[in-house]
Amino acid sequence: MRIKISRLLRNTQLNITYRSMKTITPRVRFAPSPTGYLHLGGLRTALYNYLFAKSKGGTFILRIEDTDQTRKVDGAVEALISDLEWSGVHCDEGPGIGGELGPYVQSERLNIYQEHVNKLLDNGSAYRCFCTERRLNILRRDAVKSQRVPKYDNRCRDLTKTEIHEKMKSNAHSCIRFKLTSDCQSFEDLVYGGIAYDVSLNEGDPVIMKSDGFPTYHFANVVDDHLMQVTHVLRGVEWQISTTKHLLLYRAFGWEPPRFGHLPLIVNADGSKLSKRQGDVKVEDYRANGTFPLSLVNYITLSGGGFDHEPGAGLRIKTLEELAAEFQVEKIQSHPSRLNSALLDECNRLELKRQLQDPQLTSDLVKRVQELVTATYPGENLNIAEENVRSILNWATVRVTKIEDLVSPKLGFIWILPESKTIDERHKELLAKVIELLENTHAFDAKSLKAVLKEFSSNNGVKFPELMKMLRSALSGLKEGPGVAEMMDLLGKDKSIQRIKAVMR
């Protein structure tokens, strides 16, 4: 149950929040669990925290929340850091980077959690629970059977010191639970406005320290955010309902909580949930399929808000520095962020065009294409001279969405000669006339060539589609692909004539 605070109160609190935000140098964090790949939602959370920090000269922290050791995946941390670095989201503090408030991996902070859980035990905010897993399962089963919300009945909350001592003396397994109070906690969400919720209505006292000595997410999260001096927490909306529980923990410690903002869900263009099977979840998949890092970053920001978009300004790829300068947390949308794959394709084309305007980036692109072509067509006599590759890249900006498309079967003709095919004498005579025509054609662009070839077909009694089929085969060996005039434009006059001559031998 979530209760929205009145509009007047919400607006009043919001003004206070934003005024105070201007006076605080933010420290924010991205705190993933190493349970697998970095997904698009995780990258969005990291990106928005990074942009918020950089927009105000603050600090961006990476913290690994690995207290659930049963779900930890080997290599996940390294892969996650690699994906963040690829995207341009660089951490100021974190594993492998350092910082004064580490360690930044929760499994290395167990002594810190033990110290702080003892404080809650001492001030009466927490207690030892000796309930067995069997008893908890019975509670859950009975609640479901009677159509009640399954929750712990707080049985161990009222154990006496003597009872606790006896149970510990007998080596009974125990965890530590936090005492929830029944008052309604409220906070001003930086994205959603006023939020109020009584967590005790639907939950029993939560476990904050498991019997194995590892803290639960909620406890470690609060302790770490406080000790790492986190000022603002931007995280997914799925954690919004837990925030009031976290506020109770802050109050139990006597700490001032950070400001909270929750980012909406990311969904497909039709509103459906993102699916791993559709290939729209894992950042590593975007990397593998040739998406530029800055394209993916802009794609996310265009879908989720946080920026002013000038009407009629058109789509433009912005650098991370530009995005940080323009970022406004109050502009983040509260409704689900809808992703449109066509927009990503357009972002990738624009990023290719942007890189071709920078000499160093162009040089890097040329090398990448040369390596890609060499790997795709080993042993072939390839024309991958820098000038030729640059020309092809400029041609590609309005025709492909990623440079990997340049080695697709339909565009293989760019780099290698087609296989020789036998043609009859009538076609040889016709192609000889085409060669003569092309040798005397001065305007060798796609539009001019198409007009010249149409006139040629009419004057020589051959159907235009038949002529195009014959020339396509000679130029590329393909049955389909770019238009013939476009092929000639791309290959250039000399290469086009050379390829037509080759099939006449």
Order of alpha helices (4+ residues) and beta strands (2+ residues): beta-alpha-beta-alpha-beta-alpha-alpha-beta-alpha-alpha-beta-beta-beta-beta-alpha-beta-alpha-beta-beta-alpha-alpha-alpha-beta-alpha-alpha-alpha-alpha-alpha-alpha-alpha-alpha
